[in-house]
């Protein structure tokens, strides 16, 4: 099952259980979102291509006791509405969940406007819980997330296993869609693999082995957070520049130096 279907399917079920759940979309389409619109019309709102206003509407509804889930392409609901997220949601600590689809190079063929390689670094500067959703069962659990404050759920696309992890040295730490490339990179090596889902606030005890951090956001926000916790960073792989190309996801990963071959080089360096 695709991660997006897992998340939005569970969100559909949540709408049936909880009439206070409200789904707000920014002219964004998906199968289960359409089902919510059809079967729970009082719990669905299309705010149009107006992300700043969409966040303000969600904040107002949260103040009235509703539980809004704001869904859209991850660049648009974060970069376009950063001020509103900071002021309307975070300063008031409102229980609004942002659901950003298209992390990293998931929407690679749509070009650089859809390369989600800066949202995570920006959002980690705010007091907001961030999940880089990286498996079907985790996606379903995250749709049930009922924190008391703002949250950001970051979705890629495709079917990803929840259990791609093992011990070893060095330990490769990644999050989200890059788990597949990392799994290929460690084949035939002694390296371990850990795929983390909750990336902010990041609470982990340092390993006794060096780590190779692989992430899809410029500025290496996860590597910097791990270094601050005392991890020994053997290598940090992330996009080094903003890419204005488009192509398949595999093409973009090679351009960004995040393909399995480059990860393997970092493991053996």
Backbone torsions as a table, in degrees:
resi	resn	phi	psi	omega
1	UNK	NA	137.7	176.7
2	UNK	-66.3	140.9	-179.7
3	UNK	-55.3	-39.6	-179.0
4	UNK	-64.6	-42.4	177.9
5	UNK	-64.5	-38.5	179.1
6	UNK	-62.2	-44.8	-177.7
7	UNK	-69.4	-53.4	-175.2
8	UNK	-70.4	-27.8	174.5
9	UNK	-65.1	-41.4	177.0
10	UNK	-70.0	-32.8	176.1
11	UNK	-65.3	-37.1	174.6
12	UNK	-59.1	-47.4	179.1
13	UNK	-62.7	-36.2	179.4
14	UNK	-64.5	-39.8	177.7
15	UNK	-58.7	-36.4	178.8
16	UNK	-70.0	-29.8	-179.1
17	UNK	-86.1	-32.4	-170.8
18	UNK	-128.6	105.6	-178.4
19	UNK	-68.3	-11.7	177.7
20	UNK	-82.4	-13.8	176.2
21	UNK	-68.9	130.9	-178.7
22	UNK	-132.5	129.7	-179.8
23	UNK	-105.1	121.5	178.8
24	UNK	-115.4	128.1	-179.1
25	UNK	-120.7	150.4	176.5
26	UNK	-100.8	66.5	-176.5
27	UNK	55.4	42.5	-175.0
28	UNK	-113.4	139.8	-170.7
29	UNK	-121.4	141.4	172.3
30	UNK	-163.6	156.4	-174.2
31	UNK	-54.9	-53.4	-175.3
32	UNK	-73.1	-25.6	173.9
33	UNK	-67.5	-38.5	175.8
34	UNK	-64.5	-36.0	176.7
35	UNK	-65.2	-38.6	177.0
36	UNK	-62.9	-44.6	179.0
37	UNK	-58.8	-40.8	-177.7
38	UNK	-74.6	-43.5	-171.1
39	UNK	-95.2	-22.5	179.7
40	UNK	-132.2	61.8	-173.5
41	UNK	-59.6	-28.7	179.4
42	UNK	-75.5	-9.3	-178.5
43	UNK	-114.1	19.6	-177.0
44	UNK	-134.0	135.9	178.2
45	UNK	-142.9	126.1	172.4
46	UNK	-97.4	108.3	-177.3
47	UNK	-84.5	-3.5	179.9
48	UNK	77.4	-174.4	-178.8
49	UNK	-82.9	76.3	-176.2
50	UNK	-154.1	68.0	-170.0
51	UNK	-61.8	-40.5	179.9
52	UNK	-60.7	-45.5	178.4
53	UNK	-64.8	-36.8	-179.5
54	UNK	-60.0	-41.2	178.7
55	UNK	-66.7	-41.0	178.1
56	UNK	-62.5	-41.3	177.4
57	UNK	-62.7	-43.9	179.5
58	UNK	-61.9	-40.6	179.1
59	UNK	-62.7	-45.1	179.7
60	UNK	-62.2	-41.3	179.2
61	UNK	-67.7	-36.1	176.7
62	UNK	-64.5	-37.0	177.7
63	UNK	-65.4	-22.2	178.2
64	UNK	-93.6	8.2	174.6
65	UNK	98.1	-0.5	177.1
66	UNK	-81.0	164.3	178.6
67	UNK	-118.3	88.4	-174.2
68	UNK	-79.5	141.2	168.9
69	UNK	-118.0	115.7	-175.0
70	UNK	-101.5	116.6	-170.4
71	UNK	-116.1	135.6	176.8
72	UNK	-177.2	-177.7	175.7
73	UNK	-67.8	135.8	-165.5
74	UNK	-61.6	-36.9	177.1
75	UNK	-61.5	-40.5	-171.6
76	UNK	-73.6	-41.0	-177.6
77	UNK	-81.7	-8.4	176.8
78	UNK	-107.1	-62.1	-174.6
79	UNK	-62.5	-39.3	-177.0
80	UNK	-75.4	-19.2	-172.5
81	UNK	-128.6	28.5	-174.9
82	UNK	-60.1	-43.1	-179.1
83	UNK	-62.6	-43.1	-179.3
84	UNK	-67.5	-36.8	176.4
85	UNK	-62.5	-44.8	-178.2
86	UNK	-66.1	-46.1	-173.0
87	UNK	-85.8	-51.8	-173.9
88	UNK	-73.2	-38.5	-175.0
89	UNK	-97.6	-54.9	-171.9
90	UNK	-72.7	-43.0	-179.1
91	UNK	-65.0	-30.8	178.8
92	UNK	-95.8	-2.3	177.8
93	UNK	52.0	54.5	-175.6
94	UNK	-92.7	144.5	-177.9
95	UNK	-79.7	68.4	177.5
96	UNK	-113.5	130.1	179.5
97	UNK	-105.0	122.1	174.6
98	UNK	-92.5	132.3	-179.8
99	UNK	-119.0	105.1	-177.9
100	UNK	-102.8	120.1	-179.1
101	UNK	-102.6	136.8	176.3
102	UNK	107.7	34.0	-177.5
103	UNK	-66.3	153.6	179.5
104	UNK	60.5	-128.1	-179.8
105	UNK	-108.3	28.9	-179.1
106	UNK	-58.7	-37.1	179.4
107	UNK	-104.0	47.6	-170.5
108	UNK	-58.8	-39.2	-175.1
109	UNK	-73.8	-8.8	176.9
110	UNK	-86.6	-1.6	173.1
111	UNK	89.0	-178.9	-170.3
112	UNK	-63.4	-24.0	176.5
113	UNK	-63.8	-21.2	-177.4
114	UNK	-109.2	7.0	175.3
115	UNK	-76.8	109.2	-175.8
116	UNK	-88.1	71.7	-172.7
117	UNK	-118.1	11.1	177.8
118	UNK	-130.9	-11.8	-173.9
119	UNK	-64.9	-41.1	-175.3
120	UNK	-66.1	-45.2	178.9
121	UNK	-60.3	-37.3	178.8
122	UNK	-71.0	-46.8	-175.3
123	UNK	-68.7	-27.1	179.6
124	UNK	-71.2	-6.5	174.9
125	UNK	-83.3	-7.9	-175.0
126	UNK	-106.5	156.9	174.5
127	UNK	-78.6	75.4	-176.3
128	UNK	-141.2	140.0	177.6
129	UNK	-77.2	130.5	-176.5
130	UNK	-124.5	125.3	172.9
131	UNK	-113.3	124.6	172.1
132	UNK	-95.3	88.0	-167.1
133	UNK	-63.8	125.1	-168.2
134	UNK	-132.4	23.6	177.2
135	UNK	-171.7	156.6	-175.3
136	UNK	-62.4	-47.9	-178.5
137	UNK	-67.7	-35.0	176.1
138	UNK	-65.7	-39.1	177.7
139	UNK	-60.3	-42.9	179.3
140	UNK	-65.6	-39.0	178.0
141	UNK	-66.7	-39.3	-178.7
142	UNK	-66.6	-29.6	177.2
143	UNK	-68.7	-17.6	176.5
144	UNK	-94.3	-1.1	-175.7
145	UNK	-55.4	129.5	-175.5
146	UNK	-132.0	48.8	176.9
147	UNK	-66.9	166.2	-177.3
148	UNK	-88.8	-11.8	-178.3
149	UNK	-124.5	-168.7	-178.1
150	UNK	-70.1	150.7	179.8
151	UNK	-143.2	154.0	177.1
152	UNK	-128.1	117.8	176.2
153	UNK	-102.2	122.1	-173.7
154	UNK	-109.4	112.8	-174.3
155	UNK	-109.8	137.9	168.6
156	UNK	-96.3	-149.1	173.7
157	UNK	-141.1	156.3	-178.5
158	UNK	109.2	174.9	-177.7
159	UNK	-102.7	110.5	-178.0
160	UNK	-117.7	138.3	179.8
161	UNK	-72.5	150.5	177.3
162	UNK	-86.3	-8.9	-167.1
163	UNK	-123.1	26.7	177.9
164	UNK	-82.2	81.4	179.6
165	UNK	-151.9	152.3	176.1
166	UNK	-163.7	160.0	177.5
167	UNK	-86.4	159.7	179.2
168	UNK	162.3	-179.5	179.7
169	UNK	-141.1	130.7	-5.6
170	UNK	-69.4	165.7	177.0
171	UNK	-94.3	122.7	175.9
172	UNK	-87.5	121.8	178.9
173	UNK	-112.0	127.0	178.4
174	UNK	-141.0	179.5	-178.7
175	UNK	-156.4	133.1	176.0
176	UNK	83.0	-141.1	-168.4
177	UNK	-66.6	-21.3	-174.8
178	UNK	-76.8	-0.2	179.8
179	UNK	-59.7	-35.0	-178.1
180	UNK	-65.0	-45.4	179.2
181	UNK	-65.4	-38.9	-179.9
182	UNK	-66.4	-39.2	178.6
183	UNK	-62.6	-39.9	177.2
184	UNK	-67.0	-37.2	-175.7
185	UNK	-67.3	-31.8	-175.5
186	UNK	-88.5	-4.5	178.8
187	UNK	-59.1	129.1	178.9
188	UNK	78.3	9.3	178.5
189	UNK	-117.3	174.0	176.6
190	UNK	-94.4	6.1	-176.8
191	UNK	-70.3	148.7	173.7
192	UNK	-95.1	176.5	-177.9
193	UNK	-147.7	131.8	176.1
194	UNK	-135.6	127.7	179.3
195	UNK	-111.6	109.2	-176.6
196	UNK	-95.1	145.6	-179.3
197	UNK	-106.3	-46.9	178.1
198	UNK	-86.8	109.3	-173.2
199	UNK	-104.2	-10.9	178.5
200	UNK	-157.5	123.2	-4.1
201	UNK	-69.5	142.8	-176.0
202	UNK	-94.4	117.5	-178.3
203	UNK	-124.2	99.7	-179.8
204	UNK	-144.9	144.7	173.2
205	UNK	-85.8	139.5	-177.9
206	UNK	-59.8	143.1	174.4
207	UNK	-79.0	163.1	176.7
208	UNK	-87.9	1.0	179.7
209	UNK	-119.7	154.7	176.5
210	UNK	-65.7	157.5	-177.4
211	UNK	-125.0	148.1	170.8
212	UNK	-110.1	118.7	-177.0
213	UNK	-101.9	127.9	-179.1
214	UNK	-122.8	118.4	-177.5
215	UNK	-144.8	159.8	-173.1
216	UNK	-99.7	10.7	-179.4
217	UNK	-111.1	137.5	176.7
218	UNK	-62.5	147.7	179.3
219	UNK	87.0	-4.2	176.4
220	UNK	49.8	56.9	-177.0
221	UNK	-63.8	-35.2	179.6
222	UNK	-71.5	-41.6	177.9
223	UNK	-61.2	-41.2	178.6
224	UNK	-64.8	-38.3	177.9
225	UNK	-66.8	-40.7	178.3
226	UNK	-66.0	-41.2	177.6
227	UNK	-60.7	-38.7	178.5
228	UNK	-65.6	-23.3	177.3
229	UNK	-87.5	-4.9	177.1
230	UNK	103.4	9.7	177.3
231	UNK	-72.3	145.9	173.9
232	UNK	-87.7	110.1	-176.6
233	UNK	-88.0	107.0	177.4
234	UNK	-73.7	-40.6	178.8
235	UNK	-157.3	149.3	178.1
236	UNK	-129.6	116.5	-179.6
237	UNK	-109.7	126.4	177.9
238	UNK	-159.1	165.3	176.4
239	UNK	-58.8	129.2	-177.6
240	UNK	-91.5	-13.5	178.3
241	UNK	-154.5	162.4	177.7
242	UNK	-77.7	125.9	-175.7
243	UNK	-93.9	126.6	-180.0
244	UNK	-100.9	12.8	175.6
245	UNK	-89.3	170.9	168.0
246	UNK	-141.2	158.5	-178.2
247	UNK	170.8	-160.0	176.7
248	UNK	-70.3	163.8	178.1
249	UNK	-61.6	-38.1	177.6
250	UNK	-61.7	-40.7	177.2
251	UNK	-59.2	-47.0	-176.3
252	UNK	-67.2	-36.1	178.4
253	UNK	-65.0	-37.9	176.1
254	UNK	-66.0	-43.6	177.6
255	UNK	-58.4	-37.5	-175.8
256	UNK	-87.2	-4.1	-177.7
257	UNK	71.5	32.1	-178.1
258	UNK	-117.8	16.2	178.6
259	UNK	-81.3	167.8	-175.0
260	UNK	-58.9	-36.8	-179.3
261	UNK	-63.4	-42.6	-179.9
262	UNK	-69.5	-37.1	178.0
263	UNK	-64.4	-41.6	178.8
264	UNK	-62.3	-39.5	176.5
265	UNK	-58.7	-43.2	-179.2
266	UNK	-65.8	-34.9	178.5
267	UNK	-63.8	-40.6	-174.8
268	UNK	-90.0	-6.9	-177.4
269	UNK	-64.3	NA	NA
